[in-house]
């Protein structure tokens, strides 16, 4: 039997390639809004972030998500990411 291919994505903060399910996608919609995409299927430009508190805090400090999404990411998005991590 063939093994299924596991989709890998790259965390924009750590530059590690890991399975897609171990990352959270943040997306800039065509309207210019920034949202957390838990389904991984929302329309727009996406950036993947690891599910660790240190990585989220580093993203907030270095503003790397702002550069990848080419828009200013609001504080509420970082708060939402931290809440998602704490719930898991």
C-alpha positions, -999 to +999 in steps of 0.1 A: +000+000+000+012+035-008+018+059+021+001+092+020+022+122+015+022+145+046+020+182+035+049+202+050+048+239+056+075+263+068+071+284+099+079+320+090+096+326+124+118+296+129+121+286+092+115+249+102+096+227+078+070+207+098+037+189+090+009+214+083-012+202+113+015+214+137+012+250+125-014+278+127-021+298+095-026+335+097-042+350+066-046+384+050-079+384+032-084+401-002-101+429+017-069+435+037-081+421+070-059+398+091-075+366+105-064+334+122-073+305+098-078+272+117-092+254+087-062+263+064-085+270+035-095+307+038-089+328+007-059+352+008-022+354+015-012+331+044+017+327+067+023+297+090+034+300+126+045+272+150+021+263+179+045+275+207+042+305+230+079+315+224+074+316+186+042+338+189+060+362+213+090+363+189+067+370+160+051+399+179+085+413+189+102+411+154+070+419+134+079+392+109+042+384+103+037+421+092+064+417+066+051+383+053+015+394+051+025+429+038+001+446+063+002+456+099-010+427+122-032+439+150-024+430+187-057+411+189-044+385+164-014+377+186-037+375+216-060+351+197-030+329+187-019+327+224-054+317+234-055+290+208-022+276+220-033+276+257-065+257+248-046+228+233 
